[in-house]
Amino acid sequence: MATVQEIEQAIERLPETERNALESRLLARRCGLNDEEQAELLRSLDEAEREIDEGRSYNTDEMRQALRGWLGK
């Protein structure tokens, strides 16, 4: 049985695409998401990242509303 530290070290040695896939699977598992829900969450996070990269800023209320939209709620 590997320790958490050994597992983390092994993850760091993975190619980026495999590491990203593993992180996505773990996130979906943790949140109880099916494949469709996971894909939608990732699309929403990509959208949020694009908006931030484009210089969009939010006050607290706007951020709450934007998060609901990104998460489909």
N, CA, C and O atoms as a MOPAC input file, in Angstrom:
PM7 MOZYME 1SCF
protein

 N      0.86200 1    -1.18400 1     0.00000 1
 C      0.00000 1     0.00000 1     0.00000 1
 C      0.90000 1     1.23700 1     0.00000 1
 O      1.82000 1     1.35000 1     0.81000 1
 N      0.62500 1     2.13900 1    -0.90100 1
 C      1.40100 1     3.37200 1    -1.02300 1
 C      0.85700 1     4.42500 1    -0.06200 1
 O     -0.33300 1     4.44600 1     0.25400 1
 N      1.74300 1     5.28500 1     0.39000 1
 C      1.31300 1     6.39800 1     1.23100 1
 C      0.81500 1     7.53500 1     0.34000 1
 O      1.07500 1     7.55700 1    -0.86300 1
 N      0.10600 1     8.46700 1     0.94200 1
 C     -0.38100 1     9.62700 1     0.19200 1
 C      0.79200 1    10.36000 1    -0.43800 1
 O      0.70400 1    10.79600 1    -1.58600 1
 N      1.87400 1    10.50000 1     0.28800 1
 C      3.05500 1    11.19400 1    -0.23900 1
 C      3.60800 1    10.46700 1    -1.47100 1
 O      3.98800 1    11.11300 1    -2.44800 1
 N      3.65700 1     9.13700 1    -1.43500 1
 C      4.14600 1     8.37700 1    -2.58100 1
 C      3.21200 1     8.53500 1    -3.78100 1
 O      3.66500 1     8.64500 1    -4.92000 1
 N      1.91900 1     8.54400 1    -3.51700 1
 C      0.94500 1     8.72200 1    -4.58600 1
 C      1.09000 1    10.10700 1    -5.20400 1
 O      1.06500 1    10.24700 1    -6.42700 1
 N      1.24000 1    11.13200 1    -4.36500 1
 C      1.42600 1    12.49700 1    -4.88400 1
 C      2.67200 1    12.59400 1    -5.73600 1
 O      2.65900 1    13.25200 1    -6.77700 1
 N      3.75000 1    11.95000 1    -5.31400 1
 C      4.99200 1    11.97000 1    -6.09600 1
 C      4.79500 1    11.27300 1    -7.43700 1
 O      5.30500 1    11.73100 1    -8.45900 1
 N      4.05900 1    10.17000 1    -7.43400 1
 C      3.78400 1     9.45200 1    -8.67800 1
 C      2.93100 1    10.30900 1    -9.61000 1
 O      3.15300 1    10.32000 1   -10.82100 1
 N      1.97100 1    11.01400 1    -9.06000 1
 C      1.11300 1    11.89200 1    -9.86600 1
 C      1.94200 1    12.97200 1   -10.54000 1
 O      1.70800 1    13.30000 1   -11.70300 1
 N      2.90200 1    13.52200 1    -9.82600 1
 C      3.75600 1    14.57500 1   -10.38600 1
 C      4.58600 1    14.06700 1   -11.56100 1
 O      4.99600 1    14.85100 1   -12.41700 1
 N      4.83400 1    12.75900 1   -11.60600 1
 C      5.63700 1    12.19200 1   -12.70400 1
 C      4.79700 1    11.87800 1   -13.94400 1
 O      5.34800 1    11.57500 1   -15.00200 1
 N      3.47700 1    11.94800 1   -13.82200 1
 C      2.60200 1    11.68300 1   -14.96400 1
 C      2.72900 1    12.79200 1   -16.00900 1
 O      2.99100 1    13.94500 1   -15.66700 1
 N      2.54200 1    12.44000 1   -17.28100 1
 C      2.44000 1    13.49100 1   -18.30100 1
 C      1.23900 1    14.39100 1   -17.96900 1
 O      0.27800 1    13.94800 1   -17.34000 1
 N      1.30700 1    15.63500 1   -18.39300 1
 C      0.27800 1    16.60300 1   -18.03700 1
 C     -1.12500 1    16.13900 1   -18.41500 1
 O     -2.05900 1    16.31100 1   -17.63200 1
 N     -1.28600 1    15.56000 1   -19.59100 1
 C     -2.62400 1    15.13000 1   -20.01100 1
 C     -3.17600 1    14.03800 1   -19.09600 1
 O     -4.36100 1    14.04800 1   -18.76500 1
 N     -2.33000 1    13.10800 1   -18.69000 1
 C     -2.78100 1    12.05100 1   -17.78500 1
 C     -3.06000 1    12.60400 1   -16.38900 1
 O     -4.01600 1    12.18900 1   -15.73300 1
 N     -2.23000 1    13.53500 1   -15.93800 1
 C     -2.44300 1    14.16100 1   -14.62900 1
 C     -3.76400 1    14.93200 1   -14.62500 1
 O     -4.52300 1    14.86000 1   -13.65700 1
 N     -4.03900 1    15.66600 1   -15.70000 1
 C     -5.30500 1    16.39700 1   -15.79600 1
 C     -6.49300 1    15.44900 1   -15.79400 1
 O     -7.50500 1    15.71700 1   -15.14600 1
 N     -6.37400 1    14.34100 1   -16.51900 1
 C     -7.45900 1    13.35800 1   -16.55900 1
 C     -7.69800 1    12.76600 1   -15.18100 1
 O     -8.84700 1    12.59800 1   -14.77100 1
 N     -6.63800 1    12.44800 1   -14.46500 1
 C     -6.76700 1    11.90300 1   -13.11100 1
 C     -7.41900 1    12.91400 1   -12.17300 1
 O     -8.31400 1    12.56900 1   -11.40100 1
 N     -6.96500 1    14.16100 1   -12.24500 1
 C     -7.54900 1    15.20300 1   -11.38800 1
 C     -9.04100 1    15.37400 1   -11.67800 1
 O     -9.83300 1    15.56100 1   -10.75500 1
 N     -9.42500 1    15.31000 1   -12.94300 1
 C    -10.83500 1    15.42500 1   -13.31100 1
 C    -11.63800 1    14.26200 1   -12.74900 1
 O    -12.73500 1    14.45400 1   -12.22300 1
 N    -11.09400 1    13.06000 1   -12.85900 1
 C    -11.79100 1    11.88900 1   -12.33300 1
 C    -11.94500 1    11.96800 1   -10.81400 1
 O    -12.99200 1    11.61500 1   -10.27100 1
 N    -10.90600 1    12.42700 1   -10.14000 1
 C    -10.98700 1    12.54200 1    -8.67600 1
 C    -11.99400 1    13.61200 1    -8.26200 1
 O    -12.74200 1    13.42800 1    -7.30100 1
 N    -12.01200 1    14.72300 1    -8.98500 1
 C    -12.98600 1    15.78100 1    -8.70100 1
 C    -14.40000 1    15.26300 1    -8.90100 1
 O    -15.27300 1    15.49000 1    -8.06400 1
 N    -14.62500 1    14.57300 1    -9.99800 1
 C    -15.95600 1    14.02400 1   -10.27800 1
 C    -16.35400 1    13.02100 1    -9.20300 1
 O    -17.50000 1    13.00700 1    -8.75300 1
 N    -15.43000 1    12.20400 1    -8.80300 1
 C    -15.70800 1    11.21100 1    -7.75600 1
 C    -16.05000 1    11.89900 1    -6.44000 1
 O    -17.00400 1    11.52000 1    -5.76100 1
 N    -15.26600 1    12.91200 1    -6.08600 1
 C    -15.47100 1    13.63900 1    -4.83100 1
 C    -16.82500 1    14.34400 1    -4.81900 1
 O    -17.50700 1    14.37900 1    -3.79400 1
 N    -17.20600 1    14.90200 1    -5.96300 1
 C    -18.45000 1    15.67200 1    -6.04900 1
 C    -19.64100 1    14.81900 1    -6.45000 1
 O    -20.76500 1    15.31900 1    -6.48100 1
 N    -19.42800 1    13.55300 1    -6.75700 1
 C    -20.51200 1    12.68000 1    -7.15700 1
 C    -21.10400 1    13.04200 1    -8.51500 1
 O    -22.31100 1    12.91500 1    -8.72300 1
 N    -20.25500 1    13.49400 1    -9.44300 1
 C    -20.71700 1    13.92000 1   -10.76200 1
 C    -20.66000 1    12.77100 1   -11.75200 1
 O    -19.74100 1    11.95300 1   -11.72100 1
 N    -21.65900 1    12.72000 1   -12.63800 1
 C    -21.56800 1    11.77100 1   -13.74700 1
 C    -20.75200 1    12.42800 1   -14.86000 1
 O    -20.35500 1    13.58700 1   -14.73500 1
 N    -20.50100 1    11.70200 1   -15.93700 1
 C    -19.64900 1    12.22000 1   -17.02200 1
 C    -20.19700 1    13.50800 1   -17.61700 1
 O    -19.43800 1    14.43800 1   -17.89100 1
 N    -21.50400 1    13.56900 1   -17.81900 1
 C    -22.12200 1    14.76700 1   -18.40300 1
 C    -21.98900 1    15.96800 1   -17.46000 1
 O    -21.67200 1    17.07300 1   -17.89900 1
 N    -22.22700 1    15.75000 1   -16.19100 1
 C    -22.11100 1    16.83900 1   -15.21100 1
 C    -20.66900 1    17.30800 1   -15.09300 1
 O    -20.40600 1    18.50400 1   -14.96800 1
 N    -19.74700 1    16.37200 1   -15.13200 1
 C    -18.33600 1    16.72700 1   -15.06600 1
 C    -17.94000 1    17.57200 1   -16.27200 1
 O    -17.24300 1    18.57600 1   -16.12000 1
 N    -18.37200 1    17.18100 1   -17.45400 1
 C    -18.05300 1    17.93000 1   -18.67700 1
 C    -18.63200 1    19.33800 1   -18.60100 1
 O    -17.96700 1    20.29700 1   -18.99300 1
 N    -19.85500 1    19.47800 1   -18.10400 1
 C    -20.48300 1    20.79000 1   -17.97900 1
 C    -19.73300 1    21.66100 1   -16.97500 1
 O    -19.52800 1    22.85100 1   -17.21700 1
 N    -19.32600 1    21.08100 1   -15.86200 1
 C    -18.56000 1    21.83400 1   -14.87300 1
 C    -17.25200 1    22.33700 1   -15.47900 1
 O    -16.88400 1    23.49500 1   -15.28100 1
 N    -16.55400 1    21.48400 1   -16.20800 1
 C    -15.29200 1    21.89300 1   -16.82200 1
 C    -15.50400 1    22.98200 1   -17.86800 1
 O    -14.69600 1    23.90600 1   -17.96500 1
 N    -16.58800 1    22.88700 1   -18.66100 1
 C    -16.90200 1    23.95200 1   -19.62600 1
 C    -17.16300 1    25.27100 1   -18.89600 1
 O    -16.71300 1    26.33100 1   -19.32900 1
 N    -17.88800 1    25.19100 1   -17.79500 1
 C    -18.20000 1    26.39400 1   -17.02800 1
 C    -16.94600 1    27.01700 1   -16.43200 1
 O    -16.79000 1    28.23800 1   -16.43200 1
 N    -16.05700 1    26.17600 1   -15.92600 1
 C    -14.80800 1    26.69500 1   -15.36500 1
 C    -13.93700 1    27.32400 1   -16.45100 1
 O    -13.28600 1    28.34200 1   -16.21600 1
 N    -13.92600 1    26.72000 1   -17.63900 1
 C    -13.19700 1    27.31100 1   -18.76800 1
 C    -13.76400 1    28.68300 1   -19.11300 1
 O    -13.01500 1    29.62600 1   -19.37000 1
 N    -15.10600 1    28.79200 1   -19.11600 1
 C    -15.75800 1    30.06900 1   -19.39500 1
 C    -15.36800 1    31.11200 1   -18.34700 1
 O    -15.06500 1    32.25700 1   -18.68200 1
 N    -15.37600 1    30.71000 1   -17.09300 1
 C    -15.00900 1    31.62900 1   -16.01000 1
 C    -13.56200 1    32.09200 1   -16.17700 1
 O    -13.25900 1    33.27400 1   -16.01500 1
 N    -12.68200 1    31.16200 1   -16.50000 1
 C    -11.27800 1    31.50500 1   -16.68900 1
 C    -11.09900 1    32.48300 1   -17.85200 1
 O    -10.32300 1    33.43300 1   -17.74900 1
 N    -11.81600 1    32.25100 1   -18.96600 1
 C    -11.73500 1    33.16400 1   -20.11400 1
 C    -12.17900 1    34.57100 1   -19.73000 1
 O    -11.52400 1    35.55200 1   -20.08200 1
 N    -13.29000 1    34.66600 1   -19.00900 1
 C    -13.79200 1    35.97500 1   -18.60200 1
 C    -12.78300 1    36.70300 1   -17.71600 1
 O    -12.55600 1    37.90300 1   -17.87400 1
 N    -12.19400 1    35.98000 1   -16.80100 1
 C    -11.19000 1    36.59700 1   -15.91600 1
 C     -9.97100 1    37.01600 1   -16.72200 1
 O     -9.44100 1    38.10900 1   -16.52400 1
 N     -9.51500 1    36.14100 1   -17.64400 1
 C     -8.35900 1    36.47000 1   -18.48800 1
 C     -8.62100 1    37.68500 1   -19.36200 1
 O     -7.69700 1    38.42800 1   -19.69500 1
 N     -9.89300 1    37.89000 1   -19.73600 1
 C    -10.26200 1    39.03700 1   -20.56000 1
 C    -10.39800 1    40.31400 1   -19.74500 1
 O    -10.72900 1    41.37100 1   -20.28100 1
 N    -10.13800 1    40.21000 1   -18.44300 1
 C    -10.15900 1    41.39800 1   -17.60300 1
 C    -11.47900 1    41.66000 1   -16.91500 1
 O    -11.64800 1    42.70500 1   -16.28700 1
 N    -12.41100 1    40.74400 1   -17.01600 1
 C    -13.70900 1    40.92500 1   -16.34900 1
 C    -13.48500 1    40.87000 1   -14.84600 1
 O    -12.81400 1    39.96700 1   -14.34600 1
 N    -14.03900 1    41.82700 1   -14.13400 1
 C    -13.96000 1    41.81300 1   -12.67700 1
 C    -15.37300 1    41.79000 1   -12.10300 1
 O    -16.33000 1    42.19200 1   -12.76500 1
 N    -15.48700 1    41.32900 1   -10.90000 1
 C    -16.78000 1    41.14200 1   -10.26300 1
 C    -16.75700 1    41.69700 1    -8.84300 1
 O    -15.76100 1    41.56800 1    -8.13100 1
 N    -17.88300 1    42.32700 1    -8.43400 1
 C    -18.03300 1    42.61700 1    -7.01700 1
 C    -18.62600 1    41.36100 1    -6.38000 1
 O    -18.89900 1    40.39200 1    -7.08900 1
 N    -18.82700 1    41.35300 1    -5.09100 1
 C    -19.26100 1    40.14000 1    -4.38900 1
 C    -20.58400 1    39.60800 1    -4.92400 1
 O    -20.69900 1    38.41400 1    -5.20000 1
 N    -21.57500 1    40.46500 1    -5.07400 1
 C    -22.88000 1    40.00100 1    -5.56200 1
 C    -22.79300 1    39.48700 1    -6.99800 1
 O    -23.40900 1    38.47600 1    -7.33700 1
 N    -22.02900 1    40.18400 1    -7.83900 1
 C    -21.86400 1    39.73900 1    -9.21900 1
 C    -21.15400 1    38.38100 1    -9.26900 1
 O    -21.49000 1    37.52600 1   -10.08900 1
 N    -20.17900 1    38.19600 1    -8.39000 1
 C    -19.44900 1    36.93700 1    -8.34800 1
 C    -20.37300 1    35.78500 1    -7.96100 1
 O    -20.31200 1    34.71000 1    -8.55800 1
 N    -21.21700 1    36.00400 1    -6.97500 1
 C    -22.16700 1    34.95800 1    -6.57200 1
 C    -23.07500 1    34.58700 1    -7.73900 1
 O    -23.30800 1    33.40800 1    -8.00800 1
 N    -23.58400 1    35.60300 1    -8.42700 1
 C    -24.47300 1    35.34900 1    -9.56200 1
 C    -23.72000 1    34.64900 1   -10.69400 1
 O    -24.24100 1    33.71400 1   -11.30200 1
 N    -22.51400 1    35.09200 1   -10.97300 1
 C    -21.71800 1    34.47200 1   -12.03100 1
 C    -21.40900 1    33.01000 1   -11.69400 1
 O    -21.47400 1    32.14100 1   -12.56400 1
 N    -21.07600 1    32.74700 1   -10.44500 1
 C    -20.79200 1    31.37100 1   -10.03800 1
 C    -22.00200 1    30.47200 1   -10.25100 1
 O    -21.86700 1    29.33600 1   -10.70600 1
 N    -23.17200 1    30.98000 1    -9.92400 1
 C    -24.38600 1    30.19400 1   -10.14600 1
 C    -24.54200 1    29.85700 1   -11.63200 1
 O    -24.89200 1    28.73400 1   -11.99300 1
 N    -24.27700 1    30.84300 1   -12.47700 1
 C    -24.36200 1    30.60300 1   -13.90900 1
 C    -23.31500 1    29.61100 1   -14.39900 1
 O    -23.62400 1    28.71900 1   -15.18900 1
 N    -22.08100 1    29.76300 1   -13.93300 1
 C    -21.02200 1    28.84600 1   -14.33800 1
 C    -21.31800 1    27.42600 1   -13.89400 1
 O    -20.96100 1    26.46700 1   -14.57700 1
 N    -21.97800 1    27.29200 1   -12.73400 1
 C    -22.26400 1    25.97300 1   -12.20200 1
 C    -23.62900 1    25.45300 1   -12.62200 1
 O    -24.02700 1    24.35300 1   -12.23800 1
 N    -24.35000 1    26.24800 1   -13.41600 1
 C    -25.64000 1    25.81200 1   -13.91200 1
 C    -26.73900 1    25.79700 1   -12.86900 1
 O    -27.66000 1    24.98200 1   -12.92800 1
 N    -26.63100 1    26.71600 1   -11.90500 1
 C    -27.64400 1    26.76000 1   -10.83100 1
 C    -28.42600 1    28.04200 1   -10.89100 1
 O    -29.31800 1    28.25900 1   -10.07100 1

